[in-house]
Amino acid sequence: MVFQDLDHVELYVEDLERAALFYISTFGFRVVAEAGPETGLSGRRALLLQQGRARVLLTSALSADDFVAGFVREHGDAVRDVALRTPDAAEAFWEAVRRGARPVREPEVFSHGDSRVVRATVASVGDLVHSFIQREGPDAGLFPGLFQPTDRFPLPVVEPFTAVDHVAICLAPGTLESTVRFYEQVLGFRQSHVEDIRTEYSGMNSRVVQAAGGRVVFPMMEPISGVRRGQIDDFLENHRGPGVQHLAMLTEDMPTALRALKARNVEVLSVPAAYYEALEGRLGRLDLDLPTLRSLNVLVDRDDSGVLLQAFTRSLHPRRTLFFEVIERQQASGFGGANIRALFEAVEREQARR
């Protein structure tokens, strides 16, 4: 089976229009299409948001006994589906099921005019699923005939992102290796990065799995026991199980993107001064505007291919679960593993000084 790209990410949300206005006003998404009972989406309403190549689908229930409503009661507003583009959705689905995937939705066809989309869905970890999406003909929106274009929402002031770079998943302790095997053996991914971070007080085990071609990427993390409770433990408790912790959004201009977010009251996690004090000693001489990056709390990493810039937003979710990463790749292919280790250690040095 072949997965070419992320097609879209679907979130189940409690209040559809409030969620849409949040993503417009804070992260610069546009609402481009909508669906509901009047278009054939029974018992639910949905809005499609877009920015560059990134598409985010928001779905809410119209009754308390709908599955979407139960999902939101359990997890809060959260990612339900990370949909993957493939040239043959039915073949990918049946092959994944043959290899052991749990089927959620058998192949179905959406068509309108010359446009045709096939969708099929399998389960992943917890309540997370992957839909396989096959698109043929001219672009007619997310699902032709089901979604209708809309212009009833305000346009964003700025669009800082170009695509979804990767989707990070938090896992329960002791399940990382088995989850990686599922993605390798059932979905045909490969493990590309390994990062086990242990410090005096905390840490995590992390693996990155990628589909062939590198456009579909899932960093996965499980907590390890330590003296202090970690962020992954908090996510698992507040989300009530494994799931998507953050979406990494790609930008071509990190300072401009972060200033745009700051102007809309999106805070970035602070980076201790100790991190920057050790930066060039760890990475060597950097041809970057380090004072600006420091003022914006940007993390820097380097691999054999180039330089990676990262910043992590504070979660605006009521449960403090889902958040965003902002990432700029200056030819880098990695995911900031050394960055995270250095940040863990820098935070602990700052804590020790207090």
C-alpha positions in Angstrom: 0.0 0.0 0.0 1.1 3.5 -0.8 0.4 6.7 1.2 1.3 9.9 -0.7 0.5 12.6 1.8 -1.8 13.7 4.6 -5.2 14.4 3.1 -6.8 16.1 6.1 -7.1 16.0 9.9 -10.5 15.7 11.4 -11.4 17.0 14.9 -14.6 16.2 16.7 -15.7 19.3 18.5 -18.5 20.4 20.9 -19.4 23.7 19.4 -18.7 23.8 15.6 -18.9 27.5 14.9 -17.0 28.6 18.0 -14.2 26.1 17.1 -14.1 27.4 13.5 -13.9 31.0 14.6 -11.1 30.1 17.1 -9.0 28.6 14.3 -9.7 31.5 12.0 -8.9 34.2 14.6 -5.8 32.5 16.1 -4.2 30.3 13.5 -5.3 31.9 10.3 -7.4 29.1 8.7 -10.1 29.8 6.1 -13.5 28.1 6.2 -14.0 26.8 2.6 -16.8 24.3 2.7 -19.6 23.0 5.0 -21.9 20.0 5.3 -24.9 19.0 7.3 -28.3 17.2 7.0 -29.3 19.4 4.1 -26.3 18.2 2.1 -26.5 14.5 3.2 -24.4 14.5 6.4 -27.0 12.9 8.7 -27.0 13.9 12.4 -23.9 16.1 12.2 -22.5 19.3 10.9 -19.0 19.9 9.6 -16.8 22.7 8.4 -13.7 22.3 6.3 -10.8 24.7 7.1 -7.8 25.2 4.9 -4.5 27.0 4.9 -1.9 26.3 2.2 -2.0 22.5 1.7 -3.3 21.9 5.3 -6.9 20.9 5.6 -8.6 20.6 9.0 -12.2 19.2 9.2 -14.3 20.1 12.2 -17.3 17.9 13.0 -19.9 18.2 15.7 -23.0 16.2 16.7 -26.6 17.3 16.4 -27.7 15.0 19.2 -26.3 13.9 22.5 -26.4 10.2 21.6 -24.3 10.5 18.4 -20.8 8.9 18.5 -19.2 12.4 18.0 -20.9 13.7 21.2 -19.7 10.7 23.2 -16.2 11.1 21.8 -16.1 14.8 22.9 -17.4 13.9 26.4 -14.6 11.5 26.7 -11.7 13.4 25.1 -12.8 17.0 24.8 -12.3 18.6 21.4 -9.7 16.3 19.8 -8.4 14.7 16.7 -10.5 11.7 15.6 -9.1 11.0 12.1 -5.7 11.6 10.4 -6.7 10.9 6.8 -4.0 9.6 4.4 -4.0 10.1 0.6 -3.5 6.9 -1.4 -3.9 6.0 -5.1 -6.2 3.0 -4.2 -8.2 3.4 -1.0 -10.0 0.1 -1.3 -6.8 -1.9 -1.9 -5.1 -0.2 1.0 -8.1 -0.9 3.3 -8.4 -4.5 2.5 -4.7 -5.1 2.7 -4.5 -3.4 6.1 -7.4 -5.5 7.3 -5.8 -8.6 6.0 -2.6 -7.7 8.0 -4.6 -7.2 11.2 -6.1 -3.7 11.2 -9.6 -3.3 12.7 -12.0 -2.1 10.1 -14.1 1.0 11.0 -15.7 2.0 7.6 -15.6 -0.1 4.4 -14.9 1.7 1.1 -17.5 4.2 0.1 -17.6 6.5 -3.0 -18.4 10.2 -3.2 -18.9 11.7 -6.7 -20.1 14.8 -8.3 -19.6 15.6 -12.0 -16.1 14.4 -13.0 -14.8 14.3 -9.4 -14.7 11.0 -7.5 -13.4 10.3 -4.0 -13.1 6.9 -2.3 -12.9 6.7 1.5 -12.2 3.7 3.8 -11.2 3.8 7.5 -9.3 1.6 9.9 -8.6 2.0 13.7 -5.3 3.1 15.1 -4.6 3.6 18.9 -7.3 4.5 21.4 -10.1 6.2 19.5 -7.8 7.5 16.7 -8.5 6.3 13.2 -7.0 6.6 9.7 -9.1 7.1 6.7 -7.6 6.2 3.3 -8.6 8.8 0.7 -8.4 8.3 -3.1 -9.0 11.3 -5.3 -9.8 11.3 -9.0 -10.7 14.1 -11.4 -10.8 17.9 -10.7 -10.7 19.1 -7.1 -14.4 19.3 -5.9 -13.8 19.8 -2.2 -13.3 17.3 0.5 -16.1 14.8 -0.4 -17.8 15.7 -3.7 -21.6 16.1 -3.4 -21.5 16.1 0.4 -19.7 19.4 1.1 -20.8 22.7 -0.4 -18.6 25.8 -0.7 -19.2 28.6 1.9 -18.2 32.2 2.3 -20.2 33.0 5.4 -17.2 33.1 7.7 -14.7 36.0 8.0 -11.4 35.7 6.2 -8.3 35.4 8.3 -6.0 38.4 8.7 -2.9 36.4 8.0 -2.1 32.8 7.0 1.2 31.8 8.6 1.3 28.1 7.6 1.8 26.2 4.4 1.1 22.6 5.4 0.9 20.0 8.2 4.5 18.8 8.7 3.8 15.9 11.1 1.3 14.7 13.7 2.5 13.7 17.1 0.9 10.9 19.1 1.1 10.3 22.9 0.9 6.6 23.9 0.3 4.8 27.2 3.5 3.5 29.0 4.7 0.3 27.6 2.9 0.5 24.2 5.4 2.4 22.0 7.1 -0.7 20.5 3.8 -2.5 19.8 2.4 0.6 18.1 5.5 1.1 16.0 5.2 -2.6 14.9 1.5 -2.0 13.9 2.5 0.9 11.7 5.4 -1.1 10.2 3.7 -4.4 9.7 0.1 -3.4 9.0 0.4 0.0 7.3 3.8 -0.4 5.7 5.6 2.5 7.5 9.2 2.5 8.5 10.9 3.7 11.7 13.1 6.6 10.8 14.2 8.1 14.2 14.7 6.9 17.7 15.1 9.2 20.7 15.0 8.0 24.3 15.3 11.0 26.7 16.2 10.4 30.3 17.3 13.0 32.7 17.6 13.1 36.5 13.9 13.8 36.9 11.9 12.8 33.8 12.0 11.6 30.3 10.2 9.9 27.4 10.8 7.2 24.8 10.1 8.4 21.3 10.0 6.9 17.8 9.2 8.4 14.4 7.4 6.3 11.7 7.1 7.5 8.1 5.4 6.3 5.0 7.5 5.8 1.9 8.3 9.2 0.4 8.4 10.9 3.8 5.2 13.1 3.5 3.3 11.2 6.2 5.1 11.3 9.5 4.1 10.3 13.0 6.4 11.0 16.0 5.2 8.8 18.9 6.0 9.2 22.6 5.4 7.2 25.7 6.3 8.5 29.2 8.9 6.9 31.4 8.7 7.0 35.2 10.6 9.7 37.0 10.6 11.8 40.1 8.3 14.4 38.5 5.2 13.9 36.5 5.7 14.8 32.8 3.7 16.4 30.1 2.9 13.1 28.4 1.4 11.8 31.7 -0.7 14.9 31.9 -1.9 14.5 28.3 -2.9 10.8 28.8 -4.9 11.7 32.0 -6.6 14.7 30.6 -7.3 13.2 27.2 -8.3 10.0 28.8 -6.1 7.7 26.8 -3.7 7.9 23.8 -4.2 10.3 21.0 -2.9 13.2 19.0 -0.9 15.6 21.2 0.0 18.2 18.6 -0.1 19.2 15.0 3.2 20.5 13.6 2.5 23.3 11.1 5.1 24.2 8.5 6.1 27.8 7.9 8.5 29.4 5.5 9.2 32.3 7.9 9.4 31.4 11.6 9.7 35.0 13.0 6.8 36.3 10.9 4.6 33.3 11.8 5.3 33.7 15.5 4.7 37.4 15.6 1.4 36.8 13.8 0.4 34.3 16.5 1.5 36.5 19.3 -0.7 39.3 17.9 -3.6 37.0 18.3 -2.8 36.1 21.9 -1.2 32.7 21.1 1.6 32.1 23.6 4.7 30.1 22.8 6.4 28.0 25.5 9.2 29.8 27.1 12.8 28.5 26.6 15.2 29.0 29.5 18.3 31.1 29.0 20.4 28.1 29.7 19.2 26.5 26.4 20.6 29.4 24.3 23.8 29.6 26.4 24.7 26.1 25.3 23.3 26.2 21.8 26.4 26.9 19.6 28.5 24.8 21.9 26.1 21.9 21.0 25.5 22.7 17.3 28.5 24.7 16.2 28.5 28.1 14.5 25.0 29.0 13.3 24.3 31.5 10.5 21.1 32.7 12.2 19.7 35.8 13.9 20.0 34.2 17.3 18.9 37.3 19.4 15.6 37.3 17.4 15.1 33.6 17.7 15.8 33.8 21.5 13.3 36.7 21.9 10.7 34.5 20.2 11.5 31.3 22.1 12.6 29.4 19.0 14.4 26.1 19.4 17.2 25.2 16.9 18.5 21.9 15.8 20.9 20.7 13.0 21.2 17.4 11.1 23.1 16.2 8.1 20.7 17.9 5.8 20.2 21.4 7.3 18.8 23.4 10.2 15.5 23.0 11.9 13.6 25.8 13.8 10.8 24.9 16.2 8.4 26.6 18.6 5.6 25.1 20.7 2.4 27.0 21.5 0.8 26.8 24.9 -2.3 24.7 24.7 -5.5 26.8 24.5 -7.6 23.7 25.0 -9.7 23.6 28.2 -8.0 20.3 29.2 -4.6 21.5 28.1 -4.2 18.6 25.7 -4.0 19.5 22.0 -1.5 22.2 21.0 0.4 23.3 17.9 4.1 23.2 16.9 5.4 25.7 14.4 8.3 24.4 12.4 10.6 25.8 9.7 12.8 23.4 7.8 16.0 24.9 6.3 16.6 21.6 4.4 16.6 19.7 7.7 14.9 16.2 7.7 14.8 15.5 11.4 12.4 16.2 14.2 14.5 18.0 16.8 15.4 15.0 19.0 18.5 16.7 20.3 16.5 19.8 20.7 14.1 18.1 23.0 16.9 16.5 25.0 18.6 19.9 25.4 15.3 21.6 26.4 14.6 18.9 29.0 18.0 19.4 30.5 17.9 23.2 30.3 14.5 23.3 32.1 15.9 21.1 34.9 18.9 23.4 35.2 16.6 26.4 35.6 14.5 24.5 38.1 17.7 23.7 40.1 18.6 27.4 40.4 15.3 28.3 42.1 
